[in-house]
Amino acid sequence: MTSTRTPESAPAREESKPPPQLPLWKWAWRQLTSMRTALILLFLLALASIPGSLLPQQGIDPGSVQQYFQSHKLIAPWLNHIGLFNVFASPWFAAIYLLLFISLIGCVLPRTFKLAGESRTPPPKAPRFLKRLPHSAAYVSPLPPREAADAAATVLGGRRFRIRRPSAEDTGDWVSGEKGYLREAGNLLFHLALLGILVSIGLGGMFGYKADKLLVQGQSFADTQSALDEFHPGRLVSGSALAPFDLTLKNFSAKYLMSGQDFGQPSSFKAGVSYTAQPGSPSKTDTIQVNHPLNVDSVKVYLIGHGYAPEFTVRDSRGHVVYDQATPFIPASTSTMLSDGVVKASNASPVQLGFMGVFVPTAVSHGNQLQSAFPAPDNPAVSLIGYRGNLGLNTGKSQSVYQLDTTAMTKVAGSPHLMSPGQTWKLPKGQGSITFTGYKQWASLQMTYDPGQIPALVCAILALAGLLLSFMIRRRRVFVRAVAADSGTGSVVTVGGLTRSDASGGFEEEFAELTAELSGSAGTENPSDSEGATGAEGAEGAEGATNQSETKA
């Protein structure tokens, strides 16, 4: 029986060890601050902004949001559930730009420290074989090698190259020059400006606010929270932070195109207003137009919508006036301004009265159907359906002023009643009457205070400047080495150059001009050009002179 035994002198086989694994938090940080993640987050931010541009937004035009709910009763609640009517204030949109903000911080800060270190680092030493570089040339100078190198250093310094000369430990006479450090600075400025834009957006979200107010001609309001129709404050804003101004809508005018392909399209909207910036200050007048807001105490007042407000006078069965005012109707069609609205006479006795109506600016009959042929009030009319009963205002549930709850009401007539200005509809069985006395126009105003708007504009300009710097400036290096000529007098000067970017961007012409200037400073007019020397040796020389490092975008 035999047994095998491993000799003691045989070396033991070493098991291959797996590479050490990074902690989870470090791996996650690297993934978050990588270029791929930053690009994905930028794409997601752009993608998430699309619904905010296509769908009406609650903070900008609540009237259009309500119209969307009426026109798309099935899909609108689902869109509202995921915040698509208030995209830029939704939690998921905030999560995207906060992750992008963190990713940019983790990407930019290390590069900032690295750039600060590189700004103090001199150019590398001149390679020994400059003809191996992508661009090279040589000329004979009557000057000794040291003086020829000094002359080359003077020329490069005059062209604002950063210069490096041999130290006491170095041998030979050479000069290294580098230029274009602002390229990386521009790239870094762009990323820092992106951070600044995100910070500005955050400032606007925390310290800014938006508010909406619908005003009929002749109405006034004070900029207080109780007087506003909609108020969307920032995270750190309270009602006491509102600017203490008051404003009156004096008049409103709209003009429409009368001919051509765009017949009926609006050409101008103007809202004439008077306002006082502070209590007790003198009243001022101004005209608000689309994209021309009114600026009051750092608050911008925008004109975002308009419509018609028919004037009605309602009398109950006793003949008492229970309703007498202009009622804003909401446009159901912006092209014809055909508008819907309701009238609620809650003080009518013995039962309350309500009316659902349609206002038609230019009434025409088309197939026994009332339509509007033009958005201007050329032939105004209203079509009303009357109801009597309980309006449901005392149930404790909130109710829109633009909707009529007919659950506990009955119709007073079987068909709609068409009326022109000045006409009165006497309800059957002496239940009362309603008079269409005329119409006014209303304007929807938005008050916006955004302290991050100016910083965001400045950062956007800086981002554009950073892009221009990174695109227009080239990082390039030039090396000059002088050796004694074989004849014993003068020297042979070799010039080499390369760029630190993928595209040379005209460096060939710059290198030729620089070589001619260097040879002229040394008393030589005809340098022997060996530009474009590449190949295996050229790649080896370029690799030794480039000394580049990978950077994150």
C-alpha positions in Angstrom: 0.0 0.0 0.0 1.5 3.2 -1.0 0.7 6.8 0.0 1.4 10.0 -1.7 2.7 13.0 0.3 3.2 16.5 -0.8 6.9 17.5 -0.4 7.4 20.0 2.3 9.5 22.0 0.0 6.7 22.5 -2.5 5.2 26.0 -2.2 1.6 26.1 -1.1 -0.9 27.3 -3.8 -2.2 30.8 -2.9 -5.9 31.2 -3.3 -6.9 34.2 -5.5 -8.5 36.8 -3.3 -11.4 38.7 -4.6 -11.0 42.5 -4.8 -12.1 44.2 -1.7 -15.7 45.4 -1.9 -16.6 49.0 -1.3 -19.0 49.8 1.6 -22.5 50.3 0.4 -22.6 54.0 1.2 -19.4 54.6 -0.7 -20.6 52.7 -3.7 -23.9 54.6 -3.7 -22.0 57.9 -3.5 -19.8 57.0 -6.4 -22.9 56.1 -8.5 -24.7 59.3 -7.6 -21.8 61.5 -8.4 -20.9 59.8 -11.7 -21.3 61.5 -15.1 -23.9 58.8 -16.2 -26.1 59.5 -13.2 -25.9 63.3 -13.7 -26.9 62.9 -17.3 -29.8 60.6 -16.4 -31.1 63.1 -13.8 -30.8 66.0 -16.3 -32.8 64.0 -18.7 -35.4 63.1 -16.1 -35.7 66.8 -15.1 -36.3 67.8 -18.7 -38.8 64.9 -19.1 -40.6 65.9 -15.9 -41.0 69.5 -17.1 -43.0 68.5 -20.2 -46.3 68.0 -18.4 -45.8 71.4 -16.7 -45.6 72.9 -20.2 -48.4 71.0 -21.8 -51.0 70.9 -19.0 -52.5 73.9 -17.3 -51.0 74.5 -13.9 -52.9 75.3 -10.7 -50.4 78.0 -9.6 -50.5 79.8 -13.0 -54.0 79.4 -14.5 -56.5 77.7 -12.1 -59.4 78.6 -14.5 -57.8 76.5 -17.2 -57.4 73.7 -14.8 -61.1 73.8 -14.0 -61.9 73.8 -17.7 -59.7 70.7 -18.1 -61.6 68.9 -15.4 -64.9 69.7 -17.1 -63.6 68.6 -20.5 -61.8 65.4 -19.3 -63.8 64.1 -16.4 -62.3 60.6 -16.6 -58.5 61.3 -16.8 -58.3 64.6 -15.0 -58.6 63.2 -11.5 -55.8 60.7 -12.2 -53.5 63.4 -13.5 -54.3 65.5 -10.5 -53.6 62.5 -8.2 -50.0 62.3 -9.4 -49.5 66.1 -9.3 -49.4 66.9 -13.0 -51.5 70.1 -12.5 -48.9 71.4 -10.1 -45.7 69.8 -11.5 -43.1 72.2 -10.3 -44.3 72.1 -6.7 -44.8 68.3 -6.6 -42.6 66.1 -4.3 -41.4 63.9 -7.1 -40.2 66.9 -9.1 -38.4 68.2 -6.0 -36.8 64.8 -5.5 -35.3 64.8 -9.0 -33.7 68.2 -8.8 -32.5 67.6 -5.2 -30.7 64.4 -6.4 -29.3 66.4 -9.3 -28.2 69.1 -6.9 -26.4 66.5 -4.7 -24.8 64.8 -7.7 -23.5 68.1 -9.0 -22.0 69.0 -5.6 -20.2 65.7 -5.4 -19.0 66.2 -9.0 -18.0 69.8 -8.9 -16.3 70.2 -5.4 -13.5 67.7 -6.0 -12.9 69.3 -9.4 -12.7 72.7 -7.8 -10.0 71.6 -5.4 -8.2 69.8 -8.2 -8.3 72.9 -10.4 -7.0 75.0 -7.6 -4.0 72.6 -7.2 -3.4 72.5 -11.0 -3.3 76.3 -11.1 -0.2 76.2 -8.9 1.4 73.3 -10.8 4.1 74.3 -13.3 4.1 72.8 -16.8 5.9 69.4 -17.2 9.6 69.2 -18.2 10.4 69.3 -21.8 10.7 65.8 -23.3 14.0 64.7 -24.7 12.8 63.9 -28.2 10.5 66.8 -29.3 10.3 65.5 -32.9 8.1 62.7 -31.6 5.3 65.1 -30.6 2.3 65.7 -33.0 3.7 69.1 -34.0 7.4 69.9 -34.2 9.9 72.1 -36.0 13.6 72.9 -35.8 15.9 75.8 -36.7 19.5 76.8 -36.3 20.2 79.8 -34.1 23.5 81.7 -34.0 23.0 82.1 -30.2 24.4 79.7 -27.6 21.9 77.1 -26.3 21.2 79.0 -23.0 20.7 82.3 -24.8 18.5 80.6 -27.4 16.4 79.1 -24.6 16.2 82.5 -22.9 15.0 84.1 -26.1 12.3 81.4 -26.6 11.2 81.9 -22.9 10.8 85.6 -23.6 8.6 84.9 -26.7 6.4 82.4 -24.9 6.1 84.7 -21.9 5.0 87.5 -24.3 2.3 85.2 -25.6 1.1 84.6 -21.9 2.3 81.0 -21.7 3.1 79.8 -18.2 6.8 79.1 -18.3 9.0 76.5 -16.7 12.8 76.5 -16.9 15.4 73.9 -15.8 16.2 73.7 -12.1 19.7 73.1 -10.6 19.1 69.4 -10.8 18.0 69.4 -14.5 20.3 69.0 -17.4 20.1 70.7 -20.8 18.7 74.1 -21.9 14.9 73.9 -22.5 11.7 75.8 -21.9 8.2 74.4 -21.2 5.2 76.6 -21.8 1.5 75.9 -21.2 -1.6 77.9 -22.0 -5.4 77.6 -21.9 -6.0 76.9 -18.2 -9.3 78.7 -18.5 -10.8 75.8 -20.5 -11.2 73.7 -17.4 -12.2 76.8 -15.4 -15.0 77.4 -18.0 -16.2 73.8 -17.6 -16.1 74.2 -13.9 -17.9 77.5 -14.1 -20.7 75.9 -16.1 -21.3 73.3 -13.4 -21.1 75.8 -10.6 -23.6 77.9 -12.4 -25.9 75.0 -12.7 -25.7 74.6 -9.0 -26.5 78.3 -8.6 -29.6 77.9 -10.8 -30.8 75.0 -8.5 -30.1 77.1 -5.4 -32.0 80.0 -6.9 -35.0 77.8 -7.6 -34.8 76.6 -4.1 -34.8 80.2 -2.8 -37.8 81.0 -4.9 -39.6 77.9 -3.6 -38.9 78.7 0.1 -39.2 82.5 0.2 -41.5 83.3 -2.8 -45.2 83.0 -3.4 -47.8 83.1 -6.1 -51.4 84.4 -5.8 -54.3 84.8 -8.2 -57.2 87.2 -8.2 -60.1 87.6 -10.7 -61.3 91.2 -11.0 -64.4 92.5 -12.8 -64.1 96.0 -14.3 -64.4 98.5 -11.5 -63.5 96.1 -8.7 -60.6 96.6 -6.3 -58.6 94.4 -3.9 -55.9 94.6 -1.3 -53.0 92.2 -1.4 -54.0 90.3 1.7 -54.5 86.5 2.0 -58.2 86.8 2.7 -58.8 88.9 -0.5 -57.0 86.5 -2.9 -58.7 83.7 -4.8 -55.6 81.4 -4.7 -52.5 81.7 -2.6 -49.5 79.4 -3.0 -46.9 80.4 -0.4 -43.3 79.1 -0.2 -42.2 76.8 2.6 -41.1 79.8 4.7 -43.7 82.3 3.7 -46.7 83.4 5.8 -49.6 85.7 4.9 -48.0 88.6 6.7 -45.2 88.6 4.1 -47.5 89.9 1.3 -46.7 93.3 -0.2 -49.2 95.8 1.2 -50.5 97.3 -2.1 -54.1 97.6 -3.4 -55.2 97.6 -7.0 -58.3 98.5 -9.0 -59.1 97.2 -12.5 -60.3 100.4 -14.3 -60.8 98.9 -17.7 -60.0 96.0 -20.0 -59.8 95.9 -23.8 -59.2 93.0 -26.2 -58.5 93.2 -29.9 -58.9 90.4 -32.4 -57.8 89.8 -36.0 -60.6 90.6 -38.4 -59.3 88.8 -41.5 -56.8 86.3 -42.8 -55.9 82.8 -41.7 -55.8 83.8 -38.1 -59.3 85.3 -38.1 -60.6 85.6 -34.5 -57.2 85.2 -32.9 -56.3 87.8 -30.2 -53.9 90.5 -31.2 -53.7 92.4 -27.9 -54.9 92.4 -24.3 -54.7 95.5 -22.1 -55.8 95.9 -18.5 -55.8 99.5 -17.2 -55.2 99.6 -13.5 -54.7 102.1 -10.7 -52.7 101.1 -7.6 -51.1 102.3 -4.4 -47.8 100.7 -3.4 -48.1 101.5 0.3 -51.0 102.6 2.5 -51.3 106.3 2.3 -49.0 106.6 -0.8 -50.3 108.4 -3.9 -52.3 106.4 -6.5 -50.6 105.6 -9.8 -51.9 104.2 -13.1 -50.5 101.7 -15.4 -51.4 99.3 -18.2 -50.7 95.5 -17.8 -50.2 93.6 -21.0 -49.2 90.0 -21.8 -45.5 89.6 -21.0 -45.5 93.2 -19.7 -46.3 92.9 -16.0 -46.7 95.6 -13.4 -43.9 95.7 -10.8 -45.1 96.8 -7.3 -42.7 96.5 -4.4 -40.7 93.6 -6.0 -44.0 91.8 -6.7 -44.9 91.3 -10.4 -48.5 91.4 -11.4 -49.2 89.4 -14.6 -52.3 89.4 -16.9 -53.0 85.7 -17.3 -56.6 85.5 -18.4 -59.8 87.4 -19.3 -63.5 86.8 -19.9 -67.0 88.2 -19.7 -69.1 88.9 -16.7 -72.8 89.3 -17.6 -74.8 91.6 -15.2 -78.0 90.1 -13.8 -80.8 91.5 -11.6 -82.8 88.7 -9.9 -86.2 89.4 -8.1 -88.0 86.8 -6.0 -91.7 86.1 -5.9 -92.3 89.1 -3.6 -90.6 91.4 -6.1 -87.5 92.0 -3.9 -84.1 92.4 -5.5 -82.1 89.4 -4.2 -79.2 89.5 -6.7 -77.7 92.4 -8.6 -74.2 92.1 -9.8 -71.8 91.2 -12.6 -71.1 87.4 -12.6 -67.8 86.1 -14.1 -68.4 83.4 -16.7 -65.5 81.0 -17.5 -64.7 80.6 -21.2 -65.4 77.1 -22.5 -63.8 78.0 -25.8 -60.9 80.4 -26.0 -61.3 80.8 -29.8 -64.9 82.0 -29.6 -65.1 83.0 -25.9 -68.3 81.1 -25.4 -68.5 81.0 -21.6 -70.3 79.1 -18.8 -71.4 80.4 -15.5 -74.1 80.2 -12.7 -76.2 82.7 -10.7 -77.1 81.8 -7.1 -79.8 83.9 -5.5 -79.6 82.5 -2.0 -81.7 85.3 -0.4 -84.8 84.6 -2.6 -88.0 83.8 -0.7 -89.8 81.6 -0.2 -87.4 79.3 -2.1 -83.9 79.9 -3.4 -83.3 80.5 -7.1 -80.4 79.4 -9.3 -79.5 79.7 -12.9 -77.1 77.9 -15.2 -76.1 80.0 -18.2 -74.1 80.3 -21.3 -72.8 83.7 -22.5 -72.3 84.1 -26.2 -70.3 87.2 -27.4 -71.4 87.1 -31.0 -74.6 85.0 -31.1 -75.5 83.1 -34.3 -77.9 80.2 -34.8 -76.6 77.2 -36.5 -78.9 74.2 -36.9 -81.1 75.4 -34.0 -78.0 75.5 -31.9 -76.7 78.7 -30.4 -73.0 79.4 -31.2 -70.5 82.2 -31.1 -69.1 83.4 -34.4 -66.5 85.8 -33.0 -64.8 86.3 -29.6 -65.6 90.1 -29.5 -69.1 91.1 -28.0 -70.7 92.1 -31.4 -74.1 90.4 -30.6 -74.0 89.4 -27.0 -76.7 87.0 -25.6 -77.2 84.6 -22.7 -79.0 81.3 -22.6 -80.3 80.4 -19.1 -81.8 77.4 -17.4 -83.7 78.3 -14.2 -83.9 76.2 -11.0 -85.8 76.6 -7.7 -85.2 74.8 -4.4 -82.3 74.4 -2.0 -78.9 75.6 -3.3 -77.1 73.4 -0.8 -75.1 76.3 0.6 -75.9 75.4 4.2 -74.7 71.8 4.1 -71.2 72.6 5.4 -69.5 71.4 2.2 -67.5 73.8 0.1 -69.0 74.6 -3.3 -67.5 76.3 -6.3 -69.0 79.6 -7.4 -68.9 78.4 -11.0 -71.0 75.3 -10.4 -74.7 74.8 -9.4 -75.7 71.9 -7.2 -79.2 70.9 -8.5 -79.6 67.8 -6.3 -82.4 69.5 -4.2 -83.7 71.7 -7.0 -86.2 71.5 -9.8 -86.3 73.3 -13.2 -88.7 76.2 -13.5 -89.0 75.7 -17.3 -88.5 72.9 -19.7 -86.1 74.6 -22.1 -83.3 77.2 -22.0 -84.4 80.8 -22.3 -82.4 83.1 -24.7 -82.0 86.7 -23.6 -80.4 89.9 -25.1 -79.1 92.8 -23.0 -82.0 94.6 -21.4 -84.5 91.7 -21.6 -86.3 90.2 -18.6 -87.4 86.6 -18.1 -90.4 86.3 -15.9 -90.4 82.9 -14.3 -93.6 80.8 -14.5 -96.2 80.9 -11.8 -94.9 84.2 -10.3 -91.7 82.6 -9.0 -89.7 85.7 -9.7 -87.7 87.2 -12.6 -84.2 87.7 -13.9 -83.0 90.6 -16.1 -79.9 90.5 -18.3 -78.8 94.2 -17.9 -75.5 94.0 -19.8 -72.0 92.8 -19.4 -68.6 93.7 -18.2 -65.2 92.2 -18.7 -63.0 90.6 -16.1 -59.3 90.0 -16.0 -57.4 87.3 -14.1 -54.2 88.6 -12.4 -51.3 86.7 -10.9 -49.1 88.2 -8.2 -45.6 86.6 -8.2 -42.7 87.2 -5.8 -39.6 85.2 -6.7 -36.4 86.2 -4.9 -34.4 83.6 -6.8 -35.3 85.0 -10.3 -32.4 87.5 -10.6 -29.8 85.0 -9.1 -31.1 82.4 -11.6 -30.7 84.8 -14.5 -27.1 85.7 -13.4 -26.2 82.0 -13.0 -27.7 81.3 -16.5 -25.4 84.0 -18.0 -22.4 82.5 -16.1 -23.3 79.1 -17.4 -23.4 80.4 -20.9 -20.0 82.1 -20.4 -18.6 78.9 -19.0 -19.7 77.0 -22.1 -18.1 79.6 -24.3 -14.9 79.4 -22.4 -14.8 75.6 -22.6 -15.6 75.5 -26.3 -13.4 78.4 -27.5 -10.2 78.0 -25.4 -7.7 75.2 -26.1 -5.3 73.7 -23.6 -2.0 73.5 -25.4 1.7 73.0 -24.5 4.8 74.1 -26.3 8.4 72.8 -25.6 11.7 74.3 -26.7 15.0 72.5 -26.4 18.4 73.9 -27.5 21.6 72.0 -28.0 25.0 73.0 -29.3 25.5 72.8 -33.1 28.0 70.3 -34.5 30.0 73.2 -36.0 30.7 74.4 -32.5 29.0 77.8 -33.0 25.4 78.5 -32.4 22.8 76.0 -31.5 20.1 73.7 -32.9 16.6 74.6 -31.5 13.8 72.1 -31.6 10.2 73.1 -30.9 7.4 70.7 -30.1 3.8 71.2 -29.4 0.5 69.4 -28.6 -3.0 70.1 -27.5 -4.7 68.6 -24.4 -8.1 68.4 -26.1 -9.3 66.0 -28.8 -9.7 68.7 -31.4 -6.7 70.9 -32.3 -9.0 73.8 -33.2 -6.5 75.7 -35.4 -3.4 74.8 -33.3 -1.5 74.1 -36.5 -1.6 77.7 -37.6 -0.8 79.0 -34.1 2.2 76.6 -33.9 3.5 77.7 -37.2 3.2 81.4 -36.2 4.9 80.7 -32.9 7.7 78.8 -34.5 8.3 81.7 -36.9 8.4 84.1 -34.1 10.8 81.9 -32.1 13.2 81.5 -35.0 13.0 85.3 -35.7 13.9 86.1 -32.1 17.0 83.8 -32.5 18.1 85.5 -35.8 16.8 82.6 -38.0 14.1 83.1 -40.6 13.7 79.6 -42.2 12.9 76.9 -39.7 12.8 73.4 -41.0 9.2 72.2 -40.4 8.6 68.6 -39.4 5.0 69.3 -38.3 2.7 66.3 -38.1 5.4 63.8 -37.1 3.3 61.0 -35.7 3.4 57.2 -35.4 4.7 55.0 -32.6 7.4 57.3 -31.6 5.1 60.3 -31.8 2.6 58.6 -29.6 5.3 57.8 -27.1 6.5 61.4 -26.9 3.0 62.8 -26.7 2.1 60.5 -23.9 5.1 61.6 -21.9 4.3 65.3 -22.4 0.6 65.3 -22.0 0.3 64.0 -18.4 -3.4 64.3 -18.5 -5.8 63.1 -15.8 -9.4 61.9 -16.1 -12.0 64.3 -14.9 -15.7 64.0 -14.3 -18.1 66.0 -16.2 
